[in-house]
């Protein structure tokens, strides 16, 4: 009975997911081209709010912890583990005051309503993971951008999603490039706890009735830490929060 219900609710969930992406694609285009970048940013915030509300269609709820730990008007390098395609909406909405940008693979830059448009127009960067020089160049530009404007960047340091919940070793290259180009940034460990539970049977049907949790851990000042020490410290803190340390 529960599995049958999961199939039904997943269909409903994906219907509204697709509908939201289509509607807000048009909203984003109008906001960006008529009212400018700030209006576009607000439209993206609203999209991600509704994407989170859509979790209620599969009887899931979500909770954020530690958001008030973060200062405003300072660049942030948000380092997160990565469990699902649903991680990004939670990060965008919970940290909306911090103008979060993303480092995404270039394949996401076209073909996806709302998502591709936001990645191209919202200040994120698209990298070719097979072209190291291009990746470093784009990430360096983003680091300089957040430094100049006191924005934030989120980097999924494992490099790809881990649907089983077990955190992969961090790839430090992107974090180090951001650190080099945004010297005043505060380092923020961000923990995605339970999104992998949505995918115990893959993407269809989704897990239902889950409590999805997202935590901001204590930010880390660089002080006298080397880049390698910073990366290792962030990785260890996230592992411990996941019960994998």
C-alpha positions, 0 to 999 in steps of 0.5 A, a space after each residue: 500500500 505504501 509503495 503504491 501511494 509513493 508512485 501516486 504521490 511521485 507523479 503529483 510531485 513531478 507534475 508540479 515540479 515541471 509546472 513550476 519550472 515552466 512558469 518560473 522560466 517565463 517569470 525569470 525572463 520577464 524579471 531579468 529583461 524588464 526589471 533587472 538582476 535584482 528582480 530576477 534574483 527575487 524570482 529565483 528565490 520564489 521559485 525555490 520556495 515553491 519547490 520546497 513547498 512541493 515536498 509536501 506533495 510526498 508528505 515530506 517536511 524540511 527543517 533548517 538549522 544554524 542559518 542565523 550564524 551567518 553574517 551579512 555583507 561578507 563573502 561566503 564560501 559555502 562548502 556542502 556535501 551533495 546527495 540529490 538534485 533537491 539540495 540546491 533549492 534548499 540552499 538557495 532558499 535558506 541562504 537567500 539573503 546571501 546571494 548564493 551562486 553555484 559552480 555547475 557542470 556546463 551540461 546544465 546550462 541549456 535545456 532545463 526550464 528555469 534552471 539553465 536560465 538562472 545558471 546563465 543569468 544569475 551569476 553562477 558559472 558553468 564549467 567543463 569538467 574535462 577542461 581544467 584550465 577553463 574550470 579554473 578560469 571560471 571559478 577564479 572569476 566567480 571568486 573575484 565576483 563574490 569578493 567584490 560584491 559580498 556575494 556567496 558561492 556554494 560548491 559541492 566539494 565531492 564533485 558529484 551527487 552521492 545518492 547513498 548518503 556516504 560522503 565521498 572524499 572532497 576534491 579540493 581544487 575548486 575550494 582552493 581557487 575560490 580561497 585564492 580569489 576571495 581572500 576575505 571570504 568566510 568558510 561555511 560548512 553546510 550539511 545536507 542530512 537526509 536527501 538521499 532518503 528520497 532516492 532509495 528506489 531511484 527517482 521513481 518513486 521518490 521516498 515519502 514521509 521523510 524529514 529533510 534536514 539542512 544545517 549550517 555549521 559554525 563558520 570558519 575563519 582562515 586565521 593562520 590555516 593553510 588551504 589544505 588545513 581549511 579543506 580538511 577541517 570543513 570535510 571533517 566537520 561535515 562528516 561528523 555532522 553526518 555521523 561519518 567522522 
